Amino acid sequence: MAEDRITRDDLEAELRAVVGDPEGPIVRGRPTLLAVAAVTAVAIVGLVYMLGRRAGRLRSTVVEVRHF
């Protein structure tokens, strides 16, 4: 009956078999993924800013005051 017990080593071995290596490709590629995500976020924010400025210029009214 003592052999039927599940040990910590058994759990770790099974988890490693299911999940894989803890230093797998996802963990190794994380810094690259973070850098790409940061650059993409900055590019999107910059694009939205520039489009907003352009839309603001097109929709703004220009008032010209002349002195006679």
C-alpha positions in Angstrom: 0.0 0.0 0.0 3.0 2.3 0.6 3.9 2.0 -3.1 0.6 3.5 -4.1 1.4 6.9 -2.6 2.1 9.7 -5.0 5.2 11.6 -4.2 6.4 15.0 -5.1 8.9 13.6 -7.5 6.0 11.7 -9.3 4.0 14.9 -9.6 7.0 16.9 -10.9 7.9 14.2 -13.4 4.3 14.1 -14.7 4.1 17.9 -14.9 7.3 18.1 -16.8 6.1 15.5 -19.2 2.8 17.4 -19.9 4.1 21.0 -19.8 7.5 20.4 -21.1 10.8 22.1 -20.4 10.4 25.1 -18.1 13.1 26.9 -20.2 11.2 26.2 -23.4 10.8 28.3 -26.4 8.2 30.6 -24.9 10.3 31.5 -21.9 13.4 32.0 -24.0 11.5 34.2 -26.5 9.8 36.3 -23.9 12.3 39.3 -24.1 11.9 39.4 -27.8 8.1 39.2 -27.6 8.1 42.0 -25.0 10.3 44.2 -27.2 8.1 43.6 -30.3 5.0 44.4 -28.2 6.5 47.6 -26.9 7.5 48.8 -30.3 4.1 47.9 -31.8 2.3 49.8 -29.0 4.5 52.9 -29.5 3.9 52.8 -33.3 0.1 52.5 -32.8 0.0 55.3 -30.3 2.1 57.5 -32.6 -0.1 56.7 -35.6 -3.3 57.5 -33.7 -1.8 60.8 -32.5 -0.8 61.8 -36.0 -4.2 60.9 -37.5 -5.9 62.8 -34.7 -3.9 65.9 -35.4 -4.7 65.7 -39.1 -8.4 65.3 -38.4 -8.3 68.2 -36.0 -6.7 70.4 -38.6 -9.3 69.5 -41.2 -12.3 70.1 -38.9 -11.1 73.3 -37.3 -12.5 76.6 -38.4 -10.2 79.4 -39.3 -11.5 82.9 -38.4 -9.9 85.8 -40.2 -10.3 89.2 -38.7 -9.7 92.2 -41.0 -9.4 95.8 -40.1 -10.8 98.3 -42.6 
